[in-house]
Amino acid sequence: MPELYDRVRPGYPDELFADLVATTGMDERSSVLEVGCGTGQATRSLAALGCSVTAVEPSADMAALARQRIASFRNVEVETSTFEEWNDRGRRFDVLVAASSWHWVDPSIGWRRAHDVLRPGAWAALLGHVVVRRPGEPEVYAETADLHERFCPGNPGWGHPPLEDDVRTTDEGWGLVDDPGGLFGPAIVRWYPTVQWFNGDGFADHLRSLSLYRRLDRDVREPLLDAIAERVRTCMGDRAPRRYLSVLRVGQRAECGPGTDL
């Protein structure tokens, strides 16, 4: 699964990291803590900025692959732990980054822990992707809704992606995760359109990496994904887009004085 995940999940655009640098003032002297680095997709981009990166990843298999992927960088350490149980050994950081991972952190612990391991004036940045569609553009769920209902009827996760223009109008602060309250200032939100192209088999592999499909019983999932791959081959010319808005949400660590609502 780590190799599949690394191969089919989208990366983050260079413009996002340029905006992250511009907002936070990161440079080669900065120390970055990455929470939930996965296979190191965002880690490589952070390392390329020249700052020192400490990446924390709870999955031993994911962490091992991340270490391979960033082996050429001398400014990165990957530590295997959950963020909640991670031993910070008194280290303090200038920026905390979580790329499509913050929703896995216990909300009763996450923001307080982030505040504690960051220096005064430091920043937290949440990176993510929202699957979207554009009017009139071929889209896989629209082409395969009947297959989803045939193999797994009534699944509440099934549905059409939102329209890109609708998502762009929703600058929802910190998004779908718990709000940090008074621990961090208001989030600065930036959107970045990206698209991946897949053939039928590639799109099926992409879906295999998503928790919505991984939760299905294998006897349901595999026939469904085989049917989706065949539909992409026969009805979409074996070329299917997966359109995203990548998103950057950045907020500055608050100096919490008496009376601050935490």
C-alpha positions in Angstrom: 0.0 0.0 0.0 2.7 2.6 0.7 4.1 2.2 -2.9 0.6 2.4 -4.4 -0.2 5.5 -2.3 3.0 7.2 -3.4 2.4 6.4 -7.0 -1.3 7.5 -7.4 -2.0 10.2 -4.8 -1.6 13.8 -6.0 1.4 16.0 -5.0 1.2 19.7 -4.1 2.0 22.4 -6.6 5.1 24.5 -6.4 3.0 27.7 -6.1 1.6 26.4 -2.8 5.1 26.1 -1.3 6.1 29.5 -2.7 3.1 31.0 -0.9 3.9 29.1 2.2 7.4 30.6 2.2 6.1 34.1 1.5 3.6 34.0 4.3 5.7 32.4 7.0 9.1 33.8 6.1 10.6 30.3 6.0 14.2 30.1 4.9 17.2 27.8 5.3 17.5 28.8 9.0 13.9 27.7 9.8 13.0 24.5 11.5 9.9 22.7 10.2 7.8 20.0 11.9 5.8 17.9 9.5 2.9 15.9 11.1 1.9 12.7 9.2 4.4 12.8 6.4 3.1 9.6 4.7 5.5 8.6 1.9 7.2 12.0 1.9 5.4 13.7 -0.9 5.3 17.1 0.8 8.5 16.3 2.7 10.6 16.4 -0.4 9.3 19.9 -1.3 9.9 21.2 2.2 13.4 19.7 2.2 14.1 21.4 -1.2 13.6 24.8 0.5 16.7 24.2 2.5 15.1 24.4 6.0 15.6 21.6 8.5 12.6 19.2 8.6 11.5 16.8 11.3 8.8 14.5 9.9 6.6 12.4 12.1 4.7 9.4 10.7 2.8 6.8 12.6 3.0 4.0 10.0 6.3 2.2 10.0 5.9 1.2 6.4 5.1 4.7 5.2 8.0 6.1 7.2 10.4 3.6 5.7 9.4 4.6 2.2 9.6 8.3 3.1 13.2 7.8 4.3 14.0 6.2 0.9 12.4 9.0 -1.0 14.3 11.8 0.9 17.6 9.9 1.3 19.4 12.5 -0.8 18.6 15.3 1.6 20.7 15.8 4.7 18.3 18.2 6.4 15.4 15.8 7.1 14.8 13.3 9.9 11.8 11.0 9.8 10.6 9.7 13.2 8.0 6.9 13.5 5.3 8.0 16.0 1.9 9.4 16.3 1.9 13.2 16.9 0.0 12.6 20.1 2.7 10.3 21.5 5.7 11.8 19.8 8.7 12.7 22.1 9.6 16.3 21.1 12.6 16.2 23.4 12.2 19.9 24.1 12.6 20.8 20.5 10.7 23.9 19.2 9.8 24.8 15.6 9.2 27.7 13.4 6.5 26.1 11.2 4.2 23.1 11.6 3.0 21.5 8.3 0.3 18.8 8.0 -0.4 17.6 4.4 -3.7 15.8 4.2 -3.1 14.4 7.7 -4.4 16.7 10.4 -7.8 15.0 10.4 -6.1 11.9 11.8 -4.8 13.7 14.9 -7.0 13.6 18.0 -8.7 17.0 18.1 -8.6 17.1 21.9 -4.8 17.1 21.7 -3.7 18.3 18.2 -4.0 22.1 18.4 -2.7 22.4 21.9 0.2 20.2 21.1 1.0 22.2 18.0 0.9 25.4 20.0 3.3 23.9 22.6 5.9 22.7 20.1 6.0 26.0 18.1 8.0 29.0 19.0 6.4 32.4 19.6 5.4 33.9 16.2 5.5 30.6 14.5 3.0 29.3 12.0 0.8 26.2 11.4 0.0 25.2 7.8 -2.6 22.6 6.7 -2.3 21.3 3.1 -5.0 19.3 1.4 -6.9 18.5 -1.8 -10.6 18.8 -2.6 -11.8 16.7 -5.6 -13.9 19.0 -7.8 -15.6 19.0 -11.3 -16.1 21.5 -14.0 -19.4 21.8 -15.9 -19.4 19.8 -19.2 -16.1 18.1 -18.5 -16.1 14.2 -18.4 -15.9 13.0 -14.8 -15.5 9.5 -13.6 -18.2 9.4 -10.9 -20.8 10.7 -13.4 -19.8 7.9 -15.8 -19.9 5.2 -13.1 -22.6 6.2 -10.7 -24.7 3.2 -11.8 -21.8 0.8 -11.1 -21.3 2.3 -7.6 -25.0 1.7 -6.9 -24.9 -1.8 -8.4 -22.0 -3.1 -6.3 -22.6 -1.1 -3.1 -26.1 0.4 -3.1 -26.9 3.3 -0.8 -23.3 4.0 0.4 -23.5 7.5 1.9 -20.0 8.3 0.5 -21.1 8.1 -3.1 -21.9 11.3 -4.9 -20.7 13.8 -7.5 -17.8 16.0 -6.6 -18.7 19.7 -5.9 -18.2 22.2 -8.7 -14.8 24.0 -8.7 -16.4 27.5 -8.6 -18.5 26.6 -5.6 -15.5 25.3 -3.6 -13.5 28.5 -4.4 -16.2 30.6 -2.7 -15.9 28.7 0.6 -13.0 30.1 2.5 -14.0 28.2 5.6 -11.1 29.1 7.9 -9.4 25.8 8.9 -11.8 23.8 6.8 -13.3 20.5 8.0 -11.0 20.0 11.0 -11.7 21.4 14.5 -11.1 25.1 14.9 -8.0 25.9 17.0 -9.9 28.5 19.1 -7.6 31.1 20.5 -4.4 29.1 19.9 -3.9 30.3 16.3 -4.9 33.4 14.4 -7.3 33.4 11.5 -6.4 31.2 8.6 -5.1 32.6 5.3 -6.6 30.4 2.6 -5.2 29.9 -0.9 -6.6 27.5 -3.7 -4.5 25.9 -6.5 -6.1 24.0 -9.4 -4.4 20.7 -10.3 -5.4 17.7 -12.4 -4.2 14.2 -12.7 -4.8 12.0 -15.7 -5.3 8.2 -15.5 -6.0 5.3 -17.7 -8.7 2.8 -16.4 -6.3 0.7 -14.4 -4.6 3.7 -13.0 -7.8 5.2 -11.9 -8.8 2.0 -10.1 -5.5 2.0 -8.3 -6.1 5.6 -7.3 -9.4 4.6 -5.8 -7.7 1.7 -4.0 -5.7 4.3 -2.1 -8.7 6.1 -0.7 -10.2 5.3 2.6 -13.8 5.4 1.2 -12.9 2.4 -1.0 -10.5 0.7 1.4 -13.3 0.4 3.9 -15.4 -1.8 1.5 -15.2 -5.5 1.8 -12.7 -6.8 -0.7 -15.4 -8.9 -2.4 -17.3 -5.7 -3.1 -14.4 -3.4 -3.8 -12.4 -5.3 -6.4 -15.4 -6.1 -8.7 -16.5 -2.5 -8.5 -13.0 -1.2 -9.3 -12.6 -3.7 -12.2 -15.9 -2.4 -13.6 -14.9 1.2 -13.2 -11.6 0.5 -15.0 -13.5 -1.1 -17.8 -15.9 1.8 -18.1 -13.0 4.3 -18.3 -11.5 2.2 -21.1 -14.6 1.8 -23.1 -16.5 5.0 -22.5 -13.8 7.6 -21.8 -11.1 6.6 -24.3 -9.0 5.1 -21.4 -8.2 8.7 -20.3 -9.9 10.1 -17.2 -9.2 13.3 -15.3 -9.1 13.7 -11.5 -9.5 17.4 -10.9 -8.6 19.0 -7.6 -8.3 22.2 -5.8 -5.3 22.0 -3.6 -5.6 24.2 -0.6 -3.2 25.9 1.8 -4.5 27.2 5.2 -1.9 29.1 7.2 -2.3 30.7 10.6 0.1 32.3 13.1 0.6 31.0 16.7 -1.3 33.2 19.1 0.3 34.4 22.3 -2.3 33.2 24.7 -2.6 35.5 27.7 -5.1 35.5 30.6 -8.7 35.2 29.5 -7.9 33.7 26.1 -10.6 31.3 25.1 -8.9 27.9 24.7 
